[in-house]
Amino acid sequence: MLRLYNTLTREKKIFKPLHNKEVRIYSCGPTVYDYAHIGNFRAYICSDILKRYLLFLGYKVKHVMNLTDVDDKTIKRSREENVSLSALTKKYSDAFFEDLKALLIKPADVFPKATEHIKEMTELINILLKKRYAYSSRDGIYYNLSKFKDYGKLSHMRIKKLKVGARIKQDQYEKEQARDFALWKNWTEEDGNVFWDAQFIIDGKKKTIKGRPGWHIECSVMSTKYLGQPFDIHTGGIDLIFPHHENEIAQSEAAQGKQLVKCWFHNKWLLVEGKKMSKSLGNFYTLRDLLAKGYDARAIRLELMSAQYRDELNFTFSGLNASKARIERIDNFIKRLGEARGRESKRVSSLVKKAKKQFIDAMDNDLDVPRALEIFFSFIRDANKLIDKNEISNKQAKNILAFLKKVDSIFAILPEKKKRKIPSDVKQLVAKREEARKKGEWKKADSIRQQLKHKGFWIDDTPQGPRIKFIKG
């Protein structure tokens, strides 16, 4: 059974979903003001492995990942580039989705945008105002941390150690200065035309305040709107534990009077060549930087998942080159399997059975991917030896491939089957045949079908229209 480490309890326990066989997951997504870097994608791949393994175990998964499309960073960048906030965030949201696809990260079921949930944020802030967990100030509406007695239970920090009276002006929070935090920020000239006129009930009176939401309130609203409260798992990097996830807990639990999340799933840092990634050190890389250097996305994915999620991952180019070689090793093995025509060996079934058990044991142990990868590549080595001895039949090769594909439903590192393109002349013939059929010109339609067959294509006529198939061979 799957055992997961819960940051909240600091224990590794058997995971049981709140809703029978459905698991509800919320992931803190990107702030869409720039291209996501490999540290971001390490977090998204860790969440992807978790999601894929839950699916492997037979659970249904409802996954939500937010897009922060309004905050200090997005507003500042839109002013620098002299474009509207929506144009800027669309550019980088589109780029993010392209990168997810390149790394074979399963998309979330919902990608809610902060700007599309201002009404719900206003409603939540009003609940907090009514319950006296929030108060109005000259520059916005703030959360009063002294009112929430459980503050610090996720990060295990004591509120008394936080600097009393200090507030954070921007979304780039400094831990040593954090105490009360902004729920709503009053409009300033730096915001330009980015603002909403929101109505709040302050001291029993309705008041319209021109401004925008704070960062933390976004996730409280979007997680519970789509997943309910409580939900099963909240994922993110350890850098988000404090203050972001602490503040989410404070907002949501104060408002609803019940637990926000059952299990908190946090991945550790990514270093580059043993150092913190930084533009000033010249070791800052986006996915696009690595692809431009000629590295395959599968090798990058393999490298980014090579450490257990709760361990630091030291990203190095020697490690990336090693992952590239391992991908080539996989591809060569798949090719050899396709050519296997040996005699049947009893060793094959026992080899598959043993590898499957070891693999599941490793993944059940808090997603021990390094151990699971070790089993995966050891299996390939042992199977290669059997091929060398001519001890794998074609039928057994297909069984081995089926096992690898099952494992790859989690890893996503096997070679993808390339989609064959349908030539334009074939499409034109199909269109002509369809036109002939509509006119009742059946001989002409049959003649075109034969032409298509000679070109290596077959047509299935369905209620939705003609379906083109490649003829094998």
SULLINKA-V228446 format. One record per residue. N is the residue number from 1. RES is the residue in three letters. SS is DSSP state (H for helix, E for strand, - for the rest). D_CENTER is the distance of its C-alpha to the mean C-alpha in Angstrom with 1 decimal. Layout:
n=N res=RES ss=SS d_center=D_CENTER
n=N res=RES ss=SS d_center=D_CENTER
//
This chain:
n=1 res=MET ss=- d_center=23.3
n=2 res=LEU ss=- d_center=20.0
n=3 res=ARG ss=E d_center=20.6
n=4 res=LEU ss=E d_center=18.0
n=5 res=TYR ss=E d_center=18.9
n=6 res=ASN ss=E d_center=18.9
n=7 res=THR ss=- d_center=19.2
n=8 res=LEU ss=- d_center=21.4
n=9 res=THR ss=- d_center=24.0
n=10 res=ARG ss=- d_center=23.4
n=11 res=GLU ss=E d_center=24.0
n=12 res=LYS ss=E d_center=22.5
n=13 res=LYS ss=E d_center=23.2
n=14 res=ILE ss=E d_center=22.9
n=15 res=PHE ss=- d_center=20.0
n=16 res=LYS ss=- d_center=21.4
n=17 res=PRO ss=- d_center=19.6
n=18 res=LEU ss=- d_center=21.4
n=19 res=HIS ss=E d_center=21.7
n=20 res=ASN ss=- d_center=23.1
n=21 res=LYS ss=- d_center=20.7
n=22 res=GLU ss=E d_center=17.8
n=23 res=VAL ss=E d_center=15.0
n=24 res=ARG ss=E d_center=13.6
n=25 res=ILE ss=E d_center=10.4
n=26 res=TYR ss=E d_center=9.6
n=27 res=SER ss=E d_center=7.1
n=28 res=CYS ss=- d_center=8.9
n=29 res=GLY ss=- d_center=7.7
n=30 res=PRO ss=- d_center=9.9
n=31 res=THR ss=E d_center=13.7
n=32 res=VAL ss=- d_center=14.5
n=33 res=TYR ss=- d_center=17.8
n=34 res=ASP ss=- d_center=17.1
n=35 res=TYR ss=- d_center=15.1
n=36 res=ALA ss=- d_center=12.1
n=37 res=HIS ss=E d_center=13.5
n=38 res=ILE ss=H d_center=12.8
n=39 res=GLY ss=H d_center=12.6
n=40 res=ASN ss=H d_center=9.6
n=41 res=PHE ss=H d_center=8.0
n=42 res=ARG ss=H d_center=9.4
n=43 res=ALA ss=H d_center=7.6
n=44 res=TYR ss=H d_center=4.0
n=45 res=ILE ss=H d_center=6.1
n=46 res=CYS ss=H d_center=7.9
n=47 res=SER ss=H d_center=5.6
n=48 res=ASP ss=H d_center=5.2
n=49 res=ILE ss=H d_center=8.9
n=50 res=LEU ss=H d_center=9.7
n=51 res=LYS ss=H d_center=8.6
n=52 res=ARG ss=H d_center=10.5
n=53 res=TYR ss=H d_center=13.3
n=54 res=LEU ss=H d_center=13.9
n=55 res=LEU ss=H d_center=14.2
n=56 res=PHE ss=H d_center=16.5
n=57 res=LEU ss=- d_center=18.5
n=58 res=GLY ss=- d_center=19.2
n=59 res=TYR ss=- d_center=17.3
n=60 res=LYS ss=E d_center=16.1
n=61 res=VAL ss=E d_center=12.7
n=62 res=LYS ss=E d_center=12.2
n=63 res=HIS ss=E d_center=8.8
n=64 res=VAL ss=E d_center=9.0
n=65 res=MET ss=E d_center=7.2
n=66 res=ASN ss=- d_center=10.2
n=67 res=LEU ss=E d_center=11.6
n=68 res=THR ss=E d_center=14.5
n=69 res=ASP ss=- d_center=17.1
n=70 res=VAL ss=- d_center=20.1
n=71 res=ASP ss=- d_center=21.1
n=72 res=ASP ss=H d_center=23.5
n=73 res=LYS ss=H d_center=21.5
n=74 res=THR ss=H d_center=20.9
n=75 res=ILE ss=H d_center=24.5
n=76 res=LYS ss=H d_center=25.9
n=77 res=ARG ss=H d_center=24.2
n=78 res=SER ss=H d_center=25.3
n=79 res=ARG ss=H d_center=28.8
n=80 res=GLU ss=H d_center=28.8
n=81 res=GLU ss=- d_center=27.9
n=82 res=ASN ss=- d_center=30.2
n=83 res=VAL ss=- d_center=27.8
n=84 res=SER ss=- d_center=26.8
n=85 res=LEU ss=H d_center=23.8
n=86 res=SER ss=H d_center=22.5
n=87 res=ALA ss=H d_center=23.2
n=88 res=LEU ss=H d_center=21.4
n=89 res=THR ss=H d_center=18.2
n=90 res=LYS ss=H d_center=18.2
n=91 res=LYS ss=H d_center=18.7
n=92 res=TYR ss=H d_center=15.7
n=93 res=SER ss=H d_center=13.4
n=94 res=ASP ss=H d_center=14.6
n=95 res=ALA ss=H d_center=14.2
n=96 res=PHE ss=H d_center=10.5
n=97 res=PHE ss=H d_center=10.1
n=98 res=GLU ss=H d_center=12.4
n=99 res=ASP ss=H d_center=10.7
n=100 res=LEU ss=H d_center=7.5
n=101 res=LYS ss=H d_center=10.3
n=102 res=ALA ss=H d_center=12.3
n=103 res=LEU ss=- d_center=10.1
n=104 res=LEU ss=- d_center=9.7
n=105 res=ILE ss=- d_center=5.9
n=106 res=LYS ss=- d_center=6.5
n=107 res=PRO ss=- d_center=6.4
n=108 res=ALA ss=- d_center=6.6
n=109 res=ASP ss=- d_center=10.4
n=110 res=VAL ss=E d_center=11.1
n=111 res=PHE ss=- d_center=10.3
n=112 res=PRO ss=- d_center=13.4
n=113 res=LYS ss=E d_center=15.2
n=114 res=ALA ss=H d_center=17.4
n=115 res=THR ss=H d_center=20.4
n=116 res=GLU ss=H d_center=20.4
n=117 res=HIS ss=- d_center=20.8
n=118 res=ILE ss=H d_center=23.8
n=119 res=LYS ss=H d_center=26.1
n=120 res=GLU ss=H d_center=24.0
n=121 res=MET ss=H d_center=23.7
n=122 res=THR ss=H d_center=27.5
n=123 res=GLU ss=H d_center=28.2
n=124 res=LEU ss=H d_center=26.3
n=125 res=ILE ss=H d_center=28.2
n=126 res=ASN ss=H d_center=31.4
n=127 res=ILE ss=H d_center=30.9
n=128 res=LEU ss=H d_center=30.5
n=129 res=LEU ss=H d_center=33.6
n=130 res=LYS ss=H d_center=35.6
n=131 res=LYS ss=- d_center=34.8
n=132 res=ARG ss=- d_center=35.8
n=133 res=TYR ss=- d_center=32.5
n=134 res=ALA ss=E d_center=32.4
n=135 res=TYR ss=E d_center=35.1
n=136 res=SER ss=E d_center=36.0
n=137 res=SER ss=E d_center=36.9
n=138 res=ARG ss=- d_center=38.3
n=139 res=ASP ss=- d_center=34.9
n=140 res=GLY ss=E d_center=32.6
n=141 res=ILE ss=E d_center=31.7
n=142 res=TYR ss=E d_center=30.7
n=143 res=TYR ss=E d_center=29.6
n=144 res=ASN ss=- d_center=32.3
n=145 res=LEU ss=H d_center=30.9
n=146 res=SER ss=H d_center=34.3
n=147 res=LYS ss=H d_center=34.1
n=148 res=PHE ss=- d_center=31.1
n=149 res=LYS ss=- d_center=32.5
n=150 res=ASP ss=- d_center=29.4
n=151 res=TYR ss=- d_center=27.7
n=152 res=GLY ss=- d_center=26.5
n=153 res=LYS ss=- d_center=25.8
n=154 res=LEU ss=- d_center=22.2
n=155 res=SER ss=- d_center=23.1
n=156 res=HIS ss=- d_center=26.6
n=157 res=MET ss=- d_center=28.2
n=158 res=ARG ss=- d_center=31.4
n=159 res=ILE ss=H d_center=31.8
n=160 res=LYS ss=H d_center=35.4
n=161 res=LYS ss=H d_center=34.2
n=162 res=LEU ss=- d_center=32.4
n=163 res=LYS ss=- d_center=34.7
n=164 res=VAL ss=- d_center=36.6
n=165 res=GLY ss=- d_center=36.6
n=166 res=ALA ss=- d_center=34.2
n=167 res=ARG ss=E d_center=31.7
n=168 res=ILE ss=- d_center=28.9
n=169 res=LYS ss=- d_center=29.6
n=170 res=GLN ss=- d_center=26.3
n=171 res=ASP ss=- d_center=22.6
n=172 res=GLN ss=- d_center=22.7
n=173 res=TYR ss=- d_center=23.9
n=174 res=GLU ss=- d_center=26.3
n=175 res=LYS ss=H d_center=26.3
n=176 res=GLU ss=H d_center=30.0
n=177 res=GLN ss=H d_center=30.8
n=178 res=ALA ss=- d_center=28.6
n=179 res=ARG ss=- d_center=30.4
n=180 res=ASP ss=E d_center=30.4
n=181 res=PHE ss=E d_center=27.5
n=182 res=ALA ss=E d_center=27.3
n=183 res=LEU ss=E d_center=26.2
n=184 res=TRP ss=E d_center=27.8
n=185 res=LYS ss=E d_center=29.1
n=186 res=ASN ss=E d_center=32.4
n=187 res=TRP ss=- d_center=32.6
n=188 res=THR ss=- d_center=33.9
n=189 res=GLU ss=H d_center=35.1
n=190 res=GLU ss=H d_center=32.1
n=191 res=ASP ss=H d_center=30.0
n=192 res=GLY ss=- d_center=32.1
n=193 res=ASN ss=- d_center=31.4
n=194 res=VAL ss=- d_center=28.2
n=195 res=PHE ss=- d_center=29.2
n=196 res=TRP ss=E d_center=29.6
n=197 res=ASP ss=E d_center=32.8
n=198 res=ALA ss=E d_center=31.7
n=199 res=GLN ss=E d_center=34.2
n=200 res=PHE ss=E d_center=34.4
n=201 res=ILE ss=E d_center=37.1
n=202 res=ILE ss=E d_center=38.5
n=203 res=ASP ss=- d_center=41.5
n=204 res=GLY ss=- d_center=42.1
n=205 res=LYS ss=E d_center=42.2
n=206 res=LYS ss=E d_center=39.9
n=207 res=LYS ss=E d_center=38.8
n=208 res=THR ss=E d_center=36.9
n=209 res=ILE ss=E d_center=34.8
n=210 res=LYS ss=E d_center=33.6
n=211 res=GLY ss=E d_center=30.3
n=212 res=ARG ss=E d_center=26.6
n=213 res=PRO ss=E d_center=24.2
n=214 res=GLY ss=- d_center=23.2
n=215 res=TRP ss=H d_center=19.6
n=216 res=HIS ss=H d_center=19.4
n=217 res=ILE ss=H d_center=20.8
n=218 res=GLU ss=H d_center=17.9
n=219 res=CYS ss=H d_center=15.4
n=220 res=SER ss=H d_center=18.3
n=221 res=VAL ss=H d_center=19.1
n=222 res=MET ss=H d_center=15.8
n=223 res=SER ss=H d_center=14.7
n=224 res=THR ss=H d_center=18.1
n=225 res=LYS ss=H d_center=18.8
n=226 res=TYR ss=H d_center=16.3
n=227 res=LEU ss=H d_center=16.2
n=228 res=GLY ss=- d_center=19.6
n=229 res=GLN ss=- d_center=20.9
n=230 res=PRO ss=- d_center=20.6
n=231 res=PHE ss=E d_center=17.2
n=232 res=ASP ss=E d_center=16.0
n=233 res=ILE ss=E d_center=13.2
n=234 res=HIS ss=E d_center=11.8
n=235 res=THR ss=E d_center=9.4
n=236 res=GLY ss=E d_center=9.8
n=237 res=GLY ss=E d_center=12.0
n=238 res=ILE ss=H d_center=15.6
n=239 res=ASP ss=H d_center=16.8
n=240 res=LEU ss=H d_center=15.6
n=241 res=ILE ss=H d_center=17.7
n=242 res=PHE ss=H d_center=20.8
n=243 res=PRO ss=H d_center=21.4
n=244 res=HIS ss=H d_center=18.4
n=245 res=HIS ss=H d_center=17.5
n=246 res=GLU ss=H d_center=21.3
n=247 res=ASN ss=H d_center=22.0
n=248 res=GLU ss=H d_center=19.6
n=249 res=ILE ss=H d_center=21.5
n=250 res=ALA ss=H d_center=24.7
n=251 res=GLN ss=H d_center=24.2
n=252 res=SER ss=H d_center=22.9
n=253 res=GLU ss=H d_center=25.2
n=254 res=ALA ss=H d_center=28.2
n=255 res=ALA ss=H d_center=27.8
n=256 res=GLN ss=H d_center=27.3
n=257 res=GLY ss=- d_center=29.2
n=258 res=LYS ss=- d_center=26.7
n=259 res=GLN ss=- d_center=23.8
n=260 res=LEU ss=- d_center=20.4
n=261 res=VAL ss=E d_center=18.1
n=262 res=LYS ss=E d_center=19.3
n=263 res=CYS ss=E d_center=17.1
n=264 res=TRP ss=E d_center=15.4
n=265 res=PHE ss=E d_center=12.9
n=266 res=HIS ss=E d_center=13.1
n=267 res=ASN ss=E d_center=12.6
n=268 res=LYS ss=- d_center=15.5
n=269 res=TRP ss=- d_center=16.4
n=270 res=LEU ss=E d_center=16.2
n=271 res=LEU ss=E d_center=19.8
n=272 res=VAL ss=E d_center=21.2
n=273 res=GLU ss=- d_center=24.5
n=274 res=GLY ss=- d_center=25.0
n=275 res=LYS ss=E d_center=24.7
n=276 res=LYS ss=E d_center=22.3
n=277 res=MET ss=- d_center=20.7
n=278 res=SER ss=- d_center=22.8
n=279 res=LYS ss=H d_center=24.1
n=280 res=SER ss=H d_center=27.6
n=281 res=LEU ss=H d_center=27.4
n=282 res=GLY ss=- d_center=26.3
n=283 res=ASN ss=- d_center=23.4
n=284 res=PHE ss=- d_center=20.6
n=285 res=TYR ss=- d_center=18.4
n=286 res=THR ss=E d_center=15.8
n=287 res=LEU ss=H d_center=14.4
n=288 res=ARG ss=H d_center=17.2
n=289 res=ASP ss=H d_center=19.8
n=290 res=LEU ss=H d_center=19.1
n=291 res=LEU ss=H d_center=19.2
n=292 res=ALA ss=H d_center=22.4
n=293 res=LYS ss=- d_center=23.9
n=294 res=GLY ss=- d_center=23.7
n=295 res=TYR ss=- d_center=21.0
n=296 res=ASP ss=- d_center=19.2
n=297 res=ALA ss=H d_center=15.4
n=298 res=ARG ss=H d_center=15.7
n=299 res=ALA ss=H d_center=17.7
n=300 res=ILE ss=H d_center=15.3
n=301 res=ARG ss=H d_center=12.4
n=302 res=LEU ss=H d_center=15.2
n=303 res=GLU ss=H d_center=16.3
n=304 res=LEU ss=H d_center=13.1
n=305 res=MET ss=- d_center=12.8
n=306 res=SER ss=- d_center=16.6
n=307 res=ALA ss=- d_center=17.1
n=308 res=GLN ss=- d_center=16.5
n=309 res=TYR ss=- d_center=13.7
n=310 res=ARG ss=- d_center=16.6
n=311 res=ASP ss=- d_center=18.6
n=312 res=GLU ss=- d_center=18.7
n=313 res=LEU ss=E d_center=17.6
n=314 res=ASN ss=E d_center=20.4
n=315 res=PHE ss=E d_center=19.3
n=316 res=THR ss=- d_center=22.5
n=317 res=PHE ss=H d_center=23.7
n=318 res=SER ss=H d_center=25.8
n=319 res=GLY ss=H d_center=22.8
n=320 res=LEU ss=H d_center=21.0
n=321 res=ASN ss=H d_center=24.3
n=322 res=ALA ss=H d_center=24.5
n=323 res=SER ss=H d_center=21.1
n=324 res=LYS ss=H d_center=22.5
n=325 res=ALA ss=H d_center=25.6
n=326 res=ARG ss=H d_center=23.7
n=327 res=ILE ss=H d_center=22.0
n=328 res=GLU ss=H d_center=25.6
n=329 res=ARG ss=H d_center=26.8
n=330 res=ILE ss=H d_center=24.5
n=331 res=ASP ss=H d_center=25.6
n=332 res=ASN ss=H d_center=29.2
n=333 res=PHE ss=H d_center=29.0
n=334 res=ILE ss=H d_center=27.6
n=335 res=LYS ss=H d_center=30.5
n=336 res=ARG ss=H d_center=33.0
n=337 res=LEU ss=H d_center=31.9
n=338 res=GLY ss=H d_center=32.6
n=339 res=GLU ss=H d_center=36.1
n=340 res=ALA ss=- d_center=36.9
n=341 res=ARG ss=- d_center=40.2
n=342 res=GLY ss=- d_center=41.7
n=343 res=ARG ss=- d_center=43.3
n=344 res=GLU ss=- d_center=41.5
n=345 res=SER ss=- d_center=40.9
n=346 res=LYS ss=H d_center=40.5
n=347 res=ARG ss=H d_center=38.4
n=348 res=VAL ss=H d_center=35.4
n=349 res=SER ss=H d_center=34.7
n=350 res=SER ss=H d_center=35.1
n=351 res=LEU ss=H d_center=32.8
n=352 res=VAL ss=H d_center=30.0
n=353 res=LYS ss=H d_center=30.7
n=354 res=LYS ss=H d_center=30.7
n=355 res=ALA ss=H d_center=27.5
n=356 res=LYS ss=H d_center=25.7
n=357 res=LYS ss=H d_center=27.0
n=358 res=GLN ss=H d_center=26.2
n=359 res=PHE ss=H d_center=22.6
n=360 res=ILE ss=H d_center=22.0
n=361 res=ASP ss=H d_center=23.9
n=362 res=ALA ss=H d_center=21.7
n=363 res=MET ss=H d_center=18.4
n=364 res=ASP ss=H d_center=20.1
n=365 res=ASN ss=E d_center=21.0
n=366 res=ASP ss=- d_center=18.0
n=367 res=LEU ss=- d_center=15.8
n=368 res=ASP ss=- d_center=18.4
n=369 res=VAL ss=H d_center=16.7
n=370 res=PRO ss=H d_center=19.5
n=371 res=ARG ss=H d_center=22.1
n=372 res=ALA ss=H d_center=20.4
n=373 res=LEU ss=H d_center=20.3
n=374 res=GLU ss=H d_center=23.9
n=375 res=ILE ss=H d_center=24.9
n=376 res=PHE ss=H d_center=23.2
n=377 res=PHE ss=H d_center=25.2
n=378 res=SER ss=H d_center=28.3
n=379 res=PHE ss=H d_center=28.3
n=380 res=ILE ss=H d_center=28.2
n=381 res=ARG ss=H d_center=31.1
n=382 res=ASP ss=H d_center=33.1
n=383 res=ALA ss=H d_center=32.6
n=384 res=ASN ss=H d_center=33.7
n=385 res=LYS ss=H d_center=36.9
n=386 res=LEU ss=H d_center=37.7
n=387 res=ILE ss=H d_center=37.3
n=388 res=ASP ss=H d_center=39.7
n=389 res=LYS ss=- d_center=42.1
n=390 res=ASN ss=- d_center=41.8
n=391 res=GLU ss=- d_center=40.7
n=392 res=ILE ss=- d_center=37.8
n=393 res=SER ss=- d_center=38.8
n=394 res=ASN ss=H d_center=37.0
n=395 res=LYS ss=H d_center=36.2
n=396 res=GLN ss=H d_center=34.8
n=397 res=ALA ss=H d_center=32.7
n=398 res=LYS ss=H d_center=31.0
n=399 res=ASN ss=H d_center=30.4
n=400 res=ILE ss=H d_center=28.9
n=401 res=LEU ss=H d_center=26.6
n=402 res=ALA ss=H d_center=25.6
n=403 res=PHE ss=H d_center=24.7
n=404 res=LEU ss=H d_center=22.7
n=405 res=LYS ss=H d_center=20.7
n=406 res=LYS ss=H d_center=20.1
n=407 res=VAL ss=H d_center=18.8
n=408 res=ASP ss=H d_center=16.8
n=409 res=SER ss=H d_center=14.9
n=410 res=ILE ss=H d_center=13.1
n=411 res=PHE ss=H d_center=13.6
n=412 res=ALA ss=- d_center=13.4
n=413 res=ILE ss=- d_center=16.1
n=414 res=LEU ss=- d_center=19.1
n=415 res=PRO ss=- d_center=20.7
n=416 res=GLU ss=- d_center=19.7
n=417 res=LYS ss=- d_center=22.7
n=418 res=LYS ss=- d_center=23.8
n=419 res=LYS ss=- d_center=24.5
n=420 res=ARG ss=- d_center=28.2
n=421 res=LYS ss=- d_center=29.3
n=422 res=ILE ss=- d_center=32.1
n=423 res=PRO ss=- d_center=34.9
n=424 res=SER ss=H d_center=36.2
n=425 res=ASP ss=H d_center=39.7
n=426 res=VAL ss=H d_center=38.4
n=427 res=LYS ss=H d_center=36.6
n=428 res=GLN ss=H d_center=39.9
n=429 res=LEU ss=H d_center=41.9
n=430 res=VAL ss=H d_center=39.6
n=431 res=ALA ss=H d_center=40.1
n=432 res=LYS ss=H d_center=43.9
n=433 res=ARG ss=H d_center=44.0
n=434 res=GLU ss=H d_center=42.3
n=435 res=GLU ss=H d_center=44.8
n=436 res=ALA ss=H d_center=47.7
n=437 res=ARG ss=H d_center=46.5
n=438 res=LYS ss=H d_center=46.4
n=439 res=LYS ss=- d_center=50.0
n=440 res=GLY ss=- d_center=51.1
n=441 res=GLU ss=- d_center=51.8
n=442 res=TRP ss=H d_center=50.9
n=443 res=LYS ss=H d_center=52.8
n=444 res=LYS ss=H d_center=50.9
n=445 res=ALA ss=H d_center=47.6
n=446 res=ASP ss=H d_center=48.5
n=447 res=SER ss=H d_center=49.7
n=448 res=ILE ss=H d_center=46.3
n=449 res=ARG ss=H d_center=44.6
n=450 res=GLN ss=H d_center=46.7
n=451 res=GLN ss=H d_center=45.9
n=452 res=LEU ss=H d_center=42.2
n=453 res=LYS ss=H d_center=42.9
n=454 res=HIS ss=H d_center=44.8
n=455 res=LYS ss=- d_center=41.8
n=456 res=GLY ss=- d_center=39.5
n=457 res=PHE ss=E d_center=38.0
n=458 res=TRP ss=E d_center=38.5
n=459 res=ILE ss=E d_center=38.2
n=460 res=ASP ss=E d_center=37.3
n=461 res=ASP ss=E d_center=38.6
n=462 res=THR ss=E d_center=36.3
n=463 res=PRO ss=- d_center=36.7
n=464 res=GLN ss=- d_center=33.7
n=465 res=GLY ss=E d_center=35.6
n=466 res=PRO ss=E d_center=36.1
n=467 res=ARG ss=E d_center=33.4
n=468 res=ILE ss=E d_center=33.8
n=469 res=LYS ss=E d_center=33.4
n=470 res=PHE ss=E d_center=34.1
n=471 res=ILE ss=- d_center=37.1
n=472 res=LYS ss=- d_center=36.4
n=473 res=GLY ss=- d_center=38.7
//
